[in-house]
Amino acid sequence: MSARYLEISRSELESRARQAYEIYRECRVCPHACGVDRTQGQTGYCGQTDLLSVSSSVRHFGEEPPLVGTGGVGNLFVTACNMRCDYCQNFQISQLWKKQALPTAVELERTYQSTAEQMVRLQKEGVHFIGWVSPSHVVPGLLKSLVLARDMGLRIPIIYNTNGYDALPTLKLLDGVVDIYLPDLKYAHSATAKKISHIQEYAEFSREAVLEMYRQVGPLVLGEDGLALHGLLVRHLLLPEGLAGTWETLCFIALEMSPSVSLSLMSQYRPVHKARFPLNREITIEEYESAIAMTRELGIENLYLQSMANKVHNLPNFDNTENPFPLDCTQNQDNAAVWQL
Ligand code: SF4
């Protein structure tokens, strides 16, 4: 399996990283467009300077089967986030982190080097892909690390695992670099996103972003071994009381892209962190079956479903950064039970 970033020259990859880093100077890396100079220690909504902080880098077997295979995904769980979902299951690393001080040049380079080393270590451990998890606010740092990692022998493809709140100019710098886009489409209604994820215009930005991802990598293509080669796999997490706007999101996928787009319809919602009424319950079997019926109505066929019975295994605990996932979620046979085609 060849990674796309190996098909562009080193100087081109370096140039992408440099261009991306320049965006930090008046930050518009994500749609918040805070305009702060992160290279001078200023911080915006995400609270991050130009320091690249990875909370946990682990071999993970909890993603969809074509990403997991037998070796798993080498996930880098990035610190902080550009959303503030009341129900975030990763809240320990996305929201409860310590404010950064202005890093020295040496510290800065060390974090890029360390991230590169983590990617190479995961490759040695036998993962099929490197997953950048919640990367939207640190794309420049990740690109810088990728240049170093490639020099150190990194050869496996990159999965861009995002909440979908991505800025178009930033995504364009990833064209030819990322092999697999794994975006959420969390909400069809921006007013809901504002209320429970505390961001503006989610529906508009996420849809624009997903269309760009689809333009770059096309539909999800699998190899003979069942592993993903490249493409787009959209995730949609059902929320209680239809808050995610499932029908509208499914219509967007089927009509604005294609019914053949691969979709992961997620049932794993759990009321954690600050989730309050009406988010204070899991979704019901009836809600999940109703969403599945919608996909059938729209002709969406490449569907990954989650078992309602195994949801308990999907909640991470990032107090244990070396192994944030329960043991039975890190074994492939359990992954098969959690996901169904
Ligand atoms: S990445 Fe987004 S949230 Fe963070 S400072 Fe830049 S524009 Fe603001």
Boltz pocket constraint, residues with backbone or C-beta under 6 A from the ligand:
constraints:
  - pocket:
      binder: B
      contacts: [[A, 27], [A, 28], [A, 29], [A, 30], [A, 31], [A, 32], [A, 33], [A, 34], [A, 35], [A, 36], [A, 43], [A, 44], [A, 45], [A, 46], [A, 47], [A, 48], [A, 81], [A, 82], [A, 136], [A, 137], [A, 138]]
      max_distance: 6.0
